[in-house]
Amino acid sequence: MNGDHIRNTGAMMRSRRCGAWTRSGATCRAPAVHGKTRCRMHGGAWRSGPPKGNQNARKHGAFAQDQIAERRAIRALLDEARKLLVEMNSD
């Protein structure tokens, strides 16, 4: 009597699949969360992902305009020093 019940899984089988790549190299076969393209385990869950306006990527200031200008100036100075050393050694 336990094996006689047939589940109604048609809607789940027709639902959109997650599509995230797994570590085995195949795509995830779990159903995507309603209104999202990923399943609950691959970022489709509520409030998953970075906060809005995430500033963490620029926290260290390495991409600030003054830092970029300083690195360019240092690189130019080093290039000039190398050229001078090559010129002095070639004489």
PDB file of N, CA, C and O in Angstrom:
ATOM      1  N   MET A   1       0.802  -1.190   0.000  1.00  0.00           N
ATOM      2  CA  MET A   1       0.000   0.000   0.000  1.00  0.00           C
ATOM      3  C   MET A   1       0.852   1.264   0.000  1.00  0.00           C
ATOM      4  O   MET A   1       0.378   2.315  -0.432  1.00  0.00           O
ATOM      5  N   ASN A   2       2.082   1.194   0.467  1.00  0.00           N
ATOM      6  CA  ASN A   2       2.955   2.368   0.534  1.00  0.00           C
ATOM      7  C   ASN A   2       3.373   2.859  -0.843  1.00  0.00           C
ATOM      8  O   ASN A   2       3.536   4.067  -1.013  1.00  0.00           O
ATOM      9  N   GLY A   3       3.552   2.009  -1.823  1.00  0.00           N
ATOM     10  CA  GLY A   3       4.038   2.394  -3.130  1.00  0.00           C
ATOM     11  C   GLY A   3       2.955   2.726  -4.135  1.00  0.00           C
ATOM     12  O   GLY A   3       3.257   2.979  -5.301  1.00  0.00           O
ATOM     13  N   ASP A   4       1.685   2.731  -3.708  1.00  0.00           N
ATOM     14  CA  ASP A   4       0.580   2.962  -4.626  1.00  0.00           C
ATOM     15  C   ASP A   4       0.309   4.434  -4.914  1.00  0.00           C
ATOM     16  O   ASP A   4      -0.349   4.750  -5.905  1.00  0.00           O
ATOM     17  N   HIS A   5       0.794   5.331  -4.084  1.00  0.00           N
ATOM     18  CA  HIS A   5       0.505   6.757  -4.249  1.00  0.00           C
ATOM     19  C   HIS A   5       1.377   7.355  -5.353  1.00  0.00           C
ATOM     20  O   HIS A   5       2.600   7.220  -5.334  1.00  0.00           O
ATOM     21  N   ILE A   6       0.738   8.008  -6.303  1.00  0.00           N
ATOM     22  CA  ILE A   6       1.467   8.662  -7.401  1.00  0.00           C
ATOM     23  C   ILE A   6       1.513  10.149  -7.107  1.00  0.00           C
ATOM     24  O   ILE A   6       0.474  10.781  -6.916  1.00  0.00           O
ATOM     25  N   ARG A   7       2.704  10.704  -7.071  1.00  0.00           N
ATOM     26  CA  ARG A   7       2.845  12.130  -6.792  1.00  0.00           C
ATOM     27  C   ARG A   7       2.541  12.954  -8.036  1.00  0.00           C
ATOM     28  O   ARG A   7       2.794  12.523  -9.161  1.00  0.00           O
ATOM     29  N   ASN A   8       2.004  14.127  -7.820  1.00  0.00           N
ATOM     30  CA  ASN A   8       1.740  15.070  -8.896  1.00  0.00           C
ATOM     31  C   ASN A   8       2.964  15.989  -9.011  1.00  0.00           C
ATOM     32  O   ASN A   8       3.006  17.039  -8.370  1.00  0.00           O
ATOM     33  N   THR A   9       3.948  15.609  -9.812  1.00  0.00           N
ATOM     34  CA  THR A   9       5.195  16.369  -9.938  1.00  0.00           C
ATOM     35  C   THR A   9       5.314  17.077 -11.277  1.00  0.00           C
ATOM     36  O   THR A   9       6.382  17.586 -11.616  1.00  0.00           O
ATOM     37  N   GLY A  10       4.227  17.113 -12.040  1.00  0.00           N
ATOM     38  CA  GLY A  10       4.283  17.712 -13.373  1.00  0.00           C
ATOM     39  C   GLY A  10       4.704  19.170 -13.364  1.00  0.00           C
ATOM     40  O   GLY A  10       5.533  19.575 -14.179  1.00  0.00           O
ATOM     41  N   ALA A  11       4.145  19.977 -12.450  1.00  0.00           N
ATOM     42  CA  ALA A  11       4.479  21.405 -12.404  1.00  0.00           C
ATOM     43  C   ALA A  11       5.950  21.607 -12.055  1.00  0.00           C
ATOM     44  O   ALA A  11       6.614  22.470 -12.630  1.00  0.00           O
ATOM     45  N   MET A  12       6.456  20.817 -11.120  1.00  0.00           N
ATOM     46  CA  MET A  12       7.858  20.958 -10.734  1.00  0.00           C
ATOM     47  C   MET A  12       8.783  20.535 -11.883  1.00  0.00           C
ATOM     48  O   MET A  12       9.825  21.152 -12.104  1.00  0.00           O
ATOM     49  N   MET A  13       8.405  19.504 -12.595  1.00  0.00           N
ATOM     50  CA  MET A  13       9.252  19.035 -13.691  1.00  0.00           C
ATOM     51  C   MET A  13       9.260  20.028 -14.857  1.00  0.00           C
ATOM     52  O   MET A  13      10.232  20.079 -15.610  1.00  0.00           O
ATOM     53  N   ARG A  14       8.195  20.815 -15.015  1.00  0.00           N
ATOM     54  CA  ARG A  14       8.128  21.801 -16.093  1.00  0.00           C
ATOM     55  C   ARG A  14       8.738  23.142 -15.709  1.00  0.00           C
ATOM     56  O   ARG A  14       8.922  23.997 -16.575  1.00  0.00           O
ATOM     57  N   SER A  15       9.057  23.347 -14.431  1.00  0.00           N
ATOM     58  CA  SER A  15       9.569  24.646 -13.984  1.00  0.00           C
ATOM     59  C   SER A  15      10.975  24.889 -14.526  1.00  0.00           C
ATOM     60  O   SER A  15      11.700  23.955 -14.870  1.00  0.00           O
ATOM     61  N   ARG A  16      11.332  26.149 -14.590  1.00  0.00           N
ATOM     62  CA  ARG A  16      12.660  26.552 -15.077  1.00  0.00           C
ATOM     63  C   ARG A  16      13.737  25.999 -14.151  1.00  0.00           C
ATOM     64  O   ARG A  16      13.562  25.978 -12.933  1.00  0.00           O
ATOM     65  N   ARG A  17      14.839  25.555 -14.720  1.00  0.00           N
ATOM     66  CA  ARG A  17      15.949  25.000 -13.944  1.00  0.00           C
ATOM     67  C   ARG A  17      16.937  26.103 -13.606  1.00  0.00           C
ATOM     68  O   ARG A  17      16.952  27.150 -14.253  1.00  0.00           O
ATOM     69  N   CYS A  18      17.750  25.875 -12.609  1.00  0.00           N
ATOM     70  CA  CYS A  18      18.686  26.869 -12.100  1.00  0.00           C
ATOM     71  C   CYS A  18      19.716  27.267 -13.154  1.00  0.00           C
ATOM     72  O   CYS A  18      19.810  28.447 -13.494  1.00  0.00           O
ATOM     73  N   GLY A  19      20.471  26.344 -13.666  1.00  0.00           N
ATOM     74  CA  GLY A  19      21.443  26.651 -14.705  1.00  0.00           C
ATOM     75  C   GLY A  19      22.816  27.038 -14.203  1.00  0.00           C
ATOM     76  O   GLY A  19      23.715  27.256 -15.015  1.00  0.00           O
ATOM     77  N   ALA A  20      23.020  27.133 -12.888  1.00  0.00           N
ATOM     78  CA  ALA A  20      24.353  27.444 -12.361  1.00  0.00           C
ATOM     79  C   ALA A  20      25.266  26.251 -12.611  1.00  0.00           C
ATOM     80  O   ALA A  20      24.818  25.105 -12.615  1.00  0.00           O
ATOM     81  N   TRP A  21      26.543  26.529 -12.819  1.00  0.00           N
ATOM     82  CA  TRP A  21      27.488  25.445 -13.060  1.00  0.00           C
ATOM     83  C   TRP A  21      27.940  24.862 -11.732  1.00  0.00           C
ATOM     84  O   TRP A  21      28.317  25.597 -10.820  1.00  0.00           O
ATOM     85  N   THR A  22      27.901  23.537 -11.626  1.00  0.00           N
ATOM     86  CA  THR A  22      28.326  22.863 -10.409  1.00  0.00           C
ATOM     87  C   THR A  22      29.812  22.539 -10.501  1.00  0.00           C
ATOM     88  O   THR A  22      30.439  22.721 -11.545  1.00  0.00           O
ATOM     89  N   ARG A  23      30.361  22.059  -9.398  1.00  0.00           N
ATOM     90  CA  ARG A  23      31.787  21.720  -9.386  1.00  0.00           C
ATOM     91  C   ARG A  23      32.116  20.551 -10.305  1.00  0.00           C
ATOM     92  O   ARG A  23      33.260  20.395 -10.733  1.00  0.00           O
ATOM     93  N   SER A  24      31.118  19.734 -10.607  1.00  0.00           N
ATOM     94  CA  SER A  24      31.354  18.609 -11.512  1.00  0.00           C
ATOM     95  C   SER A  24      31.361  19.042 -12.973  1.00  0.00           C
ATOM     96  O   SER A  24      31.701  18.250 -13.851  1.00  0.00           O
ATOM     97  N   GLY A  25      30.988  20.298 -13.242  1.00  0.00           N
ATOM     98  CA  GLY A  25      30.994  20.805 -14.612  1.00  0.00           C
ATOM     99  C   GLY A  25      29.647  20.746 -15.295  1.00  0.00           C
ATOM    100  O   GLY A  25      29.504  21.221 -16.421  1.00  0.00           O
ATOM    101  N   ALA A  26      28.655  20.171 -14.631  1.00  0.00           N
ATOM    102  CA  ALA A  26      27.301  20.103 -15.192  1.00  0.00           C
ATOM    103  C   ALA A  26      26.482  21.282 -14.662  1.00  0.00           C
ATOM    104  O   ALA A  26      26.912  21.986 -13.748  1.00  0.00           O
ATOM    105  N   THR A  27      25.312  21.487 -15.241  1.00  0.00           N
ATOM    106  CA  THR A  27      24.450  22.539 -14.726  1.00  0.00           C
ATOM    107  C   THR A  27      23.609  22.006 -13.588  1.00  0.00           C
ATOM    108  O   THR A  27      23.312  20.813 -13.523  1.00  0.00           O
ATOM    109  N   CYS A  28      23.228  22.901 -12.691  1.00  0.00           N
ATOM    110  CA  CYS A  28      22.382  22.531 -11.552  1.00  0.00           C
ATOM    111  C   CYS A  28      21.003  22.178 -12.074  1.00  0.00           C
ATOM    112  O   CYS A  28      20.468  22.866 -12.942  1.00  0.00           O
ATOM    113  N   ARG A  29      20.431  21.118 -11.553  1.00  0.00           N
ATOM    114  CA  ARG A  29      19.133  20.654 -12.025  1.00  0.00           C
ATOM    115  C   ARG A  29      18.001  21.023 -11.084  1.00  0.00           C
ATOM    116  O   ARG A  29      16.860  20.615 -11.304  1.00  0.00           O
ATOM    117  N   ALA A  30      18.296  21.792 -10.031  1.00  0.00           N
ATOM    118  CA  ALA A  30      17.254  22.200  -9.088  1.00  0.00           C
ATOM    119  C   ALA A  30      16.352  23.252  -9.728  1.00  0.00           C
ATOM    120  O   ALA A  30      16.807  24.011 -10.584  1.00  0.00           O
ATOM    121  N   PRO A  31      15.091  23.308  -9.331  1.00  0.00           N
ATOM    122  CA  PRO A  31      14.202  24.330  -9.898  1.00  0.00           C
ATOM    123  C   PRO A  31      14.601  25.723  -9.410  1.00  0.00           C
ATOM    124  O   PRO A  31      14.985  25.898  -8.254  1.00  0.00           O
ATOM    125  N   ALA A  32      14.506  26.703 -10.296  1.00  0.00           N
ATOM    126  CA  ALA A  32      14.831  28.081  -9.942  1.00  0.00           C
ATOM    127  C   ALA A  32      13.747  28.645  -9.031  1.00  0.00           C
ATOM    128  O   ALA A  32      12.589  28.236  -9.104  1.00  0.00           O
ATOM    129  N   VAL A  33      14.131  29.586  -8.175  1.00  0.00           N
ATOM    130  CA  VAL A  33      13.181  30.267  -7.302  1.00  0.00           C
ATOM    131  C   VAL A  33      12.246  31.095  -8.181  1.00  0.00           C
ATOM    132  O   VAL A  33      12.680  31.641  -9.195  1.00  0.00           O
ATOM    133  N   HIS A  34      10.977  31.194  -7.812  1.00  0.00           N
ATOM    134  CA  HIS A  34       9.984  31.929  -8.597  1.00  0.00           C
ATOM    135  C   HIS A  34      10.436  33.373  -8.810  1.00  0.00           C
ATOM    136  O   HIS A  34      10.692  34.097  -7.847  1.00  0.00           O
ATOM    137  N   GLY A  35      10.534  33.786 -10.062  1.00  0.00           N
ATOM    138  CA  GLY A  35      10.941  35.142 -10.400  1.00  0.00           C
ATOM    139  C   GLY A  35      12.444  35.347 -10.474  1.00  0.00           C
ATOM    140  O   GLY A  35      12.899  36.464 -10.717  1.00  0.00           O
ATOM    141  N   LYS A  36      13.216  34.303 -10.272  1.00  0.00           N
ATOM    142  CA  LYS A  36      14.675  34.395 -10.318  1.00  0.00           C
ATOM    143  C   LYS A  36      15.210  33.372 -11.317  1.00  0.00           C
ATOM    144  O   LYS A  36      14.472  32.507 -11.789  1.00  0.00           O
ATOM    145  N   THR A  37      16.492  33.480 -11.631  1.00  0.00           N
ATOM    146  CA  THR A  37      17.100  32.548 -12.573  1.00  0.00           C
ATOM    147  C   THR A  37      17.938  31.481 -11.878  1.00  0.00           C
ATOM    148  O   THR A  37      18.477  30.592 -12.537  1.00  0.00           O
ATOM    149  N   ARG A  38      18.055  31.562 -10.541  1.00  0.00           N
ATOM    150  CA  ARG A  38      18.865  30.601  -9.797  1.00  0.00           C
ATOM    151  C   ARG A  38      18.030  29.929  -8.713  1.00  0.00           C
ATOM    152  O   ARG A  38      16.999  30.447  -8.285  1.00  0.00           O
ATOM    153  N   CYS A  39      18.504  28.760  -8.281  1.00  0.00           N
ATOM    154  CA  CYS A  39      17.825  28.043  -7.211  1.00  0.00           C
ATOM    155  C   CYS A  39      18.202  28.653  -5.863  1.00  0.00           C
ATOM    156  O   CYS A  39      19.030  29.562  -5.797  1.00  0.00           O
ATOM    157  N   ARG A  40      17.599  28.156  -4.804  1.00  0.00           N
ATOM    158  CA  ARG A  40      17.853  28.706  -3.474  1.00  0.00           C
ATOM    159  C   ARG A  40      19.293  28.491  -3.028  1.00  0.00           C
ATOM    160  O   ARG A  40      19.797  29.236  -2.188  1.00  0.00           O
ATOM    161  N   MET A  41      19.959  27.485  -3.579  1.00  0.00           N
ATOM    162  CA  MET A  41      21.332  27.194  -3.165  1.00  0.00           C
ATOM    163  C   MET A  41      22.371  27.979  -3.962  1.00  0.00           C
ATOM    164  O   MET A  41      23.531  28.049  -3.557  1.00  0.00           O
ATOM    165  N   HIS A  42      21.976  28.564  -5.079  1.00  0.00           N
ATOM    166  CA  HIS A  42      22.923  29.286  -5.932  1.00  0.00           C
ATOM    167  C   HIS A  42      22.594  30.771  -6.061  1.00  0.00           C
ATOM    168  O   HIS A  42      22.889  31.384  -7.087  1.00  0.00           O
ATOM    169  N   GLY A  43      21.995  31.344  -5.041  1.00  0.00           N
ATOM    170  CA  GLY A  43      21.780  32.785  -5.026  1.00  0.00           C
ATOM    171  C   GLY A  43      20.386  33.254  -5.323  1.00  0.00           C
ATOM    172  O   GLY A  43      20.177  34.461  -5.444  1.00  0.00           O
ATOM    173  N   GLY A  44      19.413  32.373  -5.450  1.00  0.00           N
ATOM    174  CA  GLY A  44      18.050  32.799  -5.725  1.00  0.00           C
ATOM    175  C   GLY A  44      17.251  33.062  -4.466  1.00  0.00           C
ATOM    176  O   GLY A  44      16.123  33.549  -4.544  1.00  0.00           O
ATOM    177  N   ALA A  45      17.812  32.750  -3.301  1.00  0.00           N
ATOM    178  CA  ALA A  45      17.084  32.921  -2.054  1.00  0.00           C
ATOM    179  C   ALA A  45      16.886  34.401  -1.738  1.00  0.00           C
ATOM    180  O   ALA A  45      17.626  35.254  -2.230  1.00  0.00           O
ATOM    181  N   TRP A  46      15.908  34.690  -0.935  1.00  0.00           N
ATOM    182  CA  TRP A  46      15.594  36.060  -0.546  1.00  0.00           C
ATOM    183  C   TRP A  46      16.771  36.667   0.197  1.00  0.00           C
ATOM    184  O   TRP A  46      17.338  36.030   1.084  1.00  0.00           O
ATOM    185  N   ARG A  47      17.137  37.865  -0.148  1.00  0.00           N
ATOM    186  CA  ARG A  47      18.217  38.639   0.448  1.00  0.00           C
ATOM    187  C   ARG A  47      19.591  38.010   0.250  1.00  0.00           C
ATOM    188  O   ARG A  47      20.499  38.264   1.041  1.00  0.00           O
ATOM    189  N   SER A  48      19.758  37.218  -0.760  1.00  0.00           N
ATOM    190  CA  SER A  48      21.085  36.678  -1.025  1.00  0.00           C
ATOM    191  C   SER A  48      21.834  37.645  -1.930  1.00  0.00           C
ATOM    192  O   SER A  48      21.219  38.413  -2.670  1.00  0.00           O
ATOM    193  N   GLY A  49      23.139  37.610  -1.871  1.00  0.00           N
ATOM    194  CA  GLY A  49      23.953  38.497  -2.682  1.00  0.00           C
ATOM    195  C   GLY A  49      24.403  39.717  -1.901  1.00  0.00           C
ATOM    196  O   GLY A  49      24.083  39.857  -0.721  1.00  0.00           O
ATOM    197  N   PRO A  50      25.143  40.596  -2.553  1.00  0.00           N
ATOM    198  CA  PRO A  50      25.686  41.765  -1.859  1.00  0.00           C
ATOM    199  C   PRO A  50      24.591  42.781  -1.569  1.00  0.00           C
ATOM    200  O   PRO A  50      23.554  42.776  -2.232  1.00  0.00           O
ATOM    201  N   PRO A  51      24.806  43.652  -0.588  1.00  0.00           N
ATOM    202  CA  PRO A  51      23.822  44.692  -0.315  1.00  0.00           C
ATOM    203  C   PRO A  51      23.768  45.704  -1.448  1.00  0.00           C
ATOM    204  O   PRO A  51      24.709  45.805  -2.236  1.00  0.00           O
ATOM    205  N   LYS A  52      22.683  46.450  -1.536  1.00  0.00           N
ATOM    206  CA  LYS A  52      22.542  47.471  -2.571  1.00  0.00           C
ATOM    207  C   LYS A  52      23.602  48.551  -2.355  1.00  0.00           C
ATOM    208  O   LYS A  52      23.859  48.971  -1.226  1.00  0.00           O
ATOM    209  N   GLY A  53      24.202  48.986  -3.441  1.00  0.00           N
ATOM    210  CA  GLY A  53      25.223  50.019  -3.335  1.00  0.00           C
ATOM    211  C   GLY A  53      26.470  49.531  -2.620  1.00  0.00           C
ATOM    212  O   GLY A  53      27.078  50.277  -1.853  1.00  0.00           O
ATOM    213  N   ASN A  54      26.850  48.307  -2.859  1.00  0.00           N
ATOM    214  CA  ASN A  54      27.994  47.703  -2.181  1.00  0.00           C
ATOM    215  C   ASN A  54      29.269  48.477  -2.484  1.00  0.00           C
ATOM    216  O   ASN A  54      29.651  48.627  -3.644  1.00  0.00           O
ATOM    217  N   GLN A  55      29.909  48.955  -1.460  1.00  0.00           N
ATOM    218  CA  GLN A  55      31.143  49.717  -1.607  1.00  0.00           C
ATOM    219  C   GLN A  55      32.377  48.895  -1.200  1.00  0.00           C
ATOM    220  O   GLN A  55      33.496  49.408  -1.204  1.00  0.00           O
ATOM    221  N   ASN A  56      32.167  47.623  -0.849  1.00  0.00           N
ATOM    222  CA  ASN A  56      33.275  46.809  -0.356  1.00  0.00           C
ATOM    223  C   ASN A  56      34.382  46.641  -1.382  1.00  0.00           C
ATOM    224  O   ASN A  56      35.549  46.522  -1.011  1.00  0.00           O
ATOM    225  N   ALA A  57      34.046  46.628  -2.650  1.00  0.00           N
ATOM    226  CA  ALA A  57      35.045  46.387  -3.684  1.00  0.00           C
ATOM    227  C   ALA A  57      36.031  47.542  -3.794  1.00  0.00           C
ATOM    228  O   ALA A  57      37.142  47.366  -4.295  1.00  0.00           O
ATOM    229  N   ARG A  58      35.630  48.729  -3.326  1.00  0.00           N
ATOM    230  CA  ARG A  58      36.508  49.893  -3.446  1.00  0.00           C
ATOM    231  C   ARG A  58      36.990  50.378  -2.091  1.00  0.00           C
ATOM    232  O   ARG A  58      37.403  51.531  -1.963  1.00  0.00           O
ATOM    233  N   LYS A  59      36.947  49.546  -1.105  1.00  0.00           N
ATOM    234  CA  LYS A  59      37.262  49.958   0.254  1.00  0.00           C
ATOM    235  C   LYS A  59      38.722  50.344   0.434  1.00  0.00           C
ATOM    236  O   LYS A  59      39.020  51.245   1.219  1.00  0.00           O
ATOM    237  N   HIS A  60      39.639  49.689  -0.267  1.00  0.00           N
ATOM    238  CA  HIS A  60      41.059  49.918  -0.065  1.00  0.00           C
ATOM    239  C   HIS A  60      41.563  51.167  -0.763  1.00  0.00           C
ATOM    240  O   HIS A  60      42.665  51.617  -0.449  1.00  0.00           O
ATOM    241  N   GLY A  61      40.824  51.749  -1.687  1.00  0.00           N
ATOM    242  CA  GLY A  61      41.217  52.992  -2.334  1.00  0.00           C
ATOM    243  C   GLY A  61      42.238  52.834  -3.442  1.00  0.00           C
ATOM    244  O   GLY A  61      42.766  53.835  -3.926  1.00  0.00           O
ATOM    245  N   ALA A  62      42.533  51.618  -3.859  1.00  0.00           N
ATOM    246  CA  ALA A  62      43.550  51.416  -4.890  1.00  0.00           C
ATOM    247  C   ALA A  62      43.103  51.948  -6.246  1.00  0.00           C
ATOM    248  O   ALA A  62      43.933  52.169  -7.128  1.00  0.00           O
ATOM    249  N   PHE A  63      41.800  52.155  -6.422  1.00  0.00           N
ATOM    250  CA  PHE A  63      41.306  52.633  -7.701  1.00  0.00           C
ATOM    251  C   PHE A  63      40.856  54.087  -7.637  1.00  0.00           C
ATOM    252  O   PHE A  63      40.187  54.571  -8.550  1.00  0.00           O
ATOM    253  N   ALA A  64      41.217  54.782  -6.568  1.00  0.00           N
ATOM    254  CA  ALA A  64      40.930  56.208  -6.473  1.00  0.00           C
ATOM    255  C   ALA A  64      41.816  56.940  -7.481  1.00  0.00           C
ATOM    256  O   ALA A  64      42.933  56.503  -7.757  1.00  0.00           O
ATOM    257  N   GLN A  65      41.330  58.030  -8.019  1.00  0.00           N
ATOM    258  CA  GLN A  65      42.039  58.752  -9.078  1.00  0.00           C
ATOM    259  C   GLN A  65      43.421  59.223  -8.627  1.00  0.00           C
ATOM    260  O   GLN A  65      44.371  59.163  -9.407  1.00  0.00           O
ATOM    261  N   ASP A  66      43.548  59.687  -7.391  1.00  0.00           N
ATOM    262  CA  ASP A  66      44.859  60.153  -6.937  1.00  0.00           C
ATOM    263  C   ASP A  66      45.850  59.002  -6.795  1.00  0.00           C
ATOM    264  O   ASP A  66      47.043  59.179  -7.042  1.00  0.00           O
ATOM    265  N   GLN A  67      45.368  57.826  -6.402  1.00  0.00           N
ATOM    266  CA  GLN A  67      46.248  56.663  -6.300  1.00  0.00           C
ATOM    267  C   GLN A  67      46.712  56.206  -7.680  1.00  0.00           C
ATOM    268  O   GLN A  67      47.874  55.841  -7.858  1.00  0.00           O
ATOM    269  N   ILE A  68      45.816  56.225  -8.643  1.00  0.00           N
ATOM    270  CA  ILE A  68      46.171  55.840 -10.013  1.00  0.00           C
ATOM    271  C   ILE A  68      47.204  56.814 -10.563  1.00  0.00           C
ATOM    272  O   ILE A  68      48.180  56.392 -11.184  1.00  0.00           O
ATOM    273  N   ALA A  69      47.003  58.110 -10.343  1.00  0.00           N
ATOM    274  CA  ALA A  69      47.948  59.120 -10.827  1.00  0.00           C
ATOM    275  C   ALA A  69      49.316  58.952 -10.162  1.00  0.00           C
ATOM    276  O   ALA A  69      50.349  59.112 -10.811  1.00  0.00           O
ATOM    277  N   GLU A  70      49.319  58.629  -8.872  1.00  0.00           N
ATOM    278  CA  GLU A  70      50.589  58.430  -8.167  1.00  0.00           C
ATOM    279  C   GLU A  70      51.341  57.220  -8.713  1.00  0.00           C
ATOM    280  O   GLU A  70      52.557  57.278  -8.893  1.00  0.00           O
ATOM    281  N   ARG A  71      50.631  56.127  -8.978  1.00  0.00           N
ATOM    282  CA  ARG A  71      51.286  54.945  -9.540  1.00  0.00           C
ATOM    283  C   ARG A  71      51.847  55.223 -10.934  1.00  0.00           C
ATOM    284  O   ARG A  71      52.921  54.730 -11.280  1.00  0.00           O
ATOM    285  N   ARG A  72      51.130  56.006 -11.732  1.00  0.00           N
ATOM    286  CA  ARG A  72      51.637  56.372 -13.063  1.00  0.00           C
ATOM    287  C   ARG A  72      52.908  57.197 -12.962  1.00  0.00           C
ATOM    288  O   ARG A  72      53.853  56.994 -13.724  1.00  0.00           O
ATOM    289  N   ALA A  73      52.926  58.134 -12.014  1.00  0.00           N
ATOM    290  CA  ALA A  73      54.106  58.980 -11.835  1.00  0.00           C
ATOM    291  C   ALA A  73      55.308  58.144 -11.381  1.00  0.00           C
ATOM    292  O   ALA A  73      56.425  58.350 -11.857  1.00  0.00           O
ATOM    293  N   ILE A  74      55.080  57.215 -10.476  1.00  0.00           N
ATOM    294  CA  ILE A  74      56.165  56.345 -10.002  1.00  0.00           C
ATOM    295  C   ILE A  74      56.680  55.475 -11.146  1.00  0.00           C
ATOM    296  O   ILE A  74      57.887  55.293 -11.300  1.00  0.00           O
ATOM    297  N   ARG A  75      55.756  54.937 -11.949  1.00  0.00           N
ATOM    298  CA  ARG A  75      56.159  54.112 -13.082  1.00  0.00           C
ATOM    299  C   ARG A  75      56.988  54.908 -14.084  1.00  0.00           C
ATOM    300  O   ARG A  75      57.986  54.407 -14.602  1.00  0.00           O
ATOM    301  N   ALA A  76      56.578  56.145 -14.358  1.00  0.00           N
ATOM    302  CA  ALA A  76      57.323  56.999 -15.285  1.00  0.00           C
ATOM    303  C   ALA A  76      58.713  57.301 -14.736  1.00  0.00           C
ATOM    304  O   ALA A  76      59.692  57.288 -15.482  1.00  0.00           O
ATOM    305  N   LEU A  77      58.803  57.571 -13.439  1.00  0.00           N
ATOM    306  CA  LEU A  77      60.099  57.838 -12.813  1.00  0.00           C
ATOM    307  C   LEU A  77      61.007  56.617 -12.885  1.00  0.00           C
ATOM    308  O   LEU A  77      62.200  56.746 -13.163  1.00  0.00           O
ATOM    309  N   LEU A  78      60.455  55.443 -12.637  1.00  0.00           N
ATOM    310  CA  LEU A  78      61.250  54.212 -12.718  1.00  0.00           C
ATOM    311  C   LEU A  78      61.712  53.944 -14.150  1.00  0.00           C
ATOM    312  O   LEU A  78      62.842  53.503 -14.362  1.00  0.00           O
ATOM    313  N   ASP A  79      60.851  54.207 -15.129  1.00  0.00           N
ATOM    314  CA  ASP A  79      61.233  54.031 -16.533  1.00  0.00           C
ATOM    315  C   ASP A  79      62.400  54.951 -16.899  1.00  0.00           C
ATOM    316  O   ASP A  79      63.341  54.538 -17.578  1.00  0.00           O
ATOM    317  N   GLU A  80      62.324  56.205 -16.438  1.00  0.00           N
ATOM    318  CA  GLU A  80      63.415  57.140 -16.710  1.00  0.00           C
ATOM    319  C   GLU A  80      64.704  56.682 -16.050  1.00  0.00           C
ATOM    320  O   GLU A  80      65.775  56.798 -16.646  1.00  0.00           O
ATOM    321  N   ALA A  81      64.620  56.162 -14.825  1.00  0.00           N
ATOM    322  CA  ALA A  81      65.807  55.681 -14.122  1.00  0.00           C
ATOM    323  C   ALA A  81      66.424  54.483 -14.845  1.00  0.00           C
ATOM    324  O   ALA A  81      67.647  54.384 -14.956  1.00  0.00           O
ATOM    325  N   ARG A  82      65.580  53.573 -15.337  1.00  0.00           N
ATOM    326  CA  ARG A  82      66.092  52.419 -16.081  1.00  0.00           C
ATOM    327  C   ARG A  82      66.789  52.854 -17.363  1.00  0.00           C
ATOM    328  O   ARG A  82      67.854  52.339 -17.703  1.00  0.00           O
ATOM    329  N   LYS A  83      66.187  53.798 -18.070  1.00  0.00           N
ATOM    330  CA  LYS A  83      66.799  54.304 -19.299  1.00  0.00           C
ATOM    331  C   LYS A  83      68.144  54.949 -19.011  1.00  0.00           C
ATOM    332  O   LYS A  83      69.099  54.773 -19.769  1.00  0.00           O
ATOM    333  N   LEU A  84      68.219  55.695 -17.918  1.00  0.00           N
ATOM    334  CA  LEU A  84      69.476  56.340 -17.540  1.00  0.00           C
ATOM    335  C   LEU A  84      70.537  55.294 -17.202  1.00  0.00           C
ATOM    336  O   LEU A  84      71.695  55.438 -17.594  1.00  0.00           O
ATOM    337  N   LEU A  85      70.149  54.235 -16.474  1.00  0.00           N
ATOM    338  CA  LEU A  85      71.099  53.175 -16.137  1.00  0.00           C
ATOM    339  C   LEU A  85      71.607  52.451 -17.394  1.00  0.00           C
ATOM    340  O   LEU A  85      72.795  52.149 -17.504  1.00  0.00           O
ATOM    341  N   VAL A  86      70.699  52.179 -18.335  1.00  0.00           N
ATOM    342  CA  VAL A  86      71.105  51.525 -19.570  1.00  0.00           C
ATOM    343  C   VAL A  86      72.057  52.431 -20.349  1.00  0.00           C
ATOM    344  O   VAL A  86      73.045  51.965 -20.918  1.00  0.00           O
ATOM    345  N   GLU A  87      71.752  53.725 -20.370  1.00  0.00           N
ATOM    346  CA  GLU A  87      72.592  54.695 -21.078  1.00  0.00           C
ATOM    347  C   GLU A  87      73.980  54.798 -20.436  1.00  0.00           C
ATOM    348  O   GLU A  87      74.988  54.906 -21.136  1.00  0.00           O
ATOM    349  N   MET A  88      74.022  54.765 -19.109  1.00  0.00           N
ATOM    350  CA  MET A  88      75.313  54.857 -18.410  1.00  0.00           C
ATOM    351  C   MET A  88      76.142  53.593 -18.612  1.00  0.00           C
ATOM    352  O   MET A  88      77.365  53.682 -18.729  1.00  0.00           O
ATOM    353  N   ASN A  89      75.517  52.425 -18.657  1.00  0.00           N
ATOM    354  CA  ASN A  89      76.229  51.167 -18.822  1.00  0.00           C
ATOM    355  C   ASN A  89      76.671  50.921 -20.253  1.00  0.00           C
ATOM    356  O   ASN A  89      77.591  50.137 -20.485  1.00  0.00           O
ATOM    357  N   SER A  90      76.038  51.570 -21.211  1.00  0.00           N
ATOM    358  CA  SER A  90      76.395  51.336 -22.601  1.00  0.00           C
ATOM    359  C   SER A  90      77.615  52.153 -23.014  1.00  0.00           C
ATOM    360  O   SER A  90      78.222  51.863 -24.045  1.00  0.00           O
ATOM    361  N   ASP A  91      77.981  53.152 -22.248  1.00  0.00           N
ATOM    362  CA  ASP A  91      79.148  53.981 -22.609  1.00  0.00           C
ATOM    363  C   ASP A  91      80.448  53.313 -22.369  1.00  0.00           C
ATOM    364  O   ASP A  91      81.500  53.898 -22.629  1.00  0.00           O
TER     365      ASP A  91
END
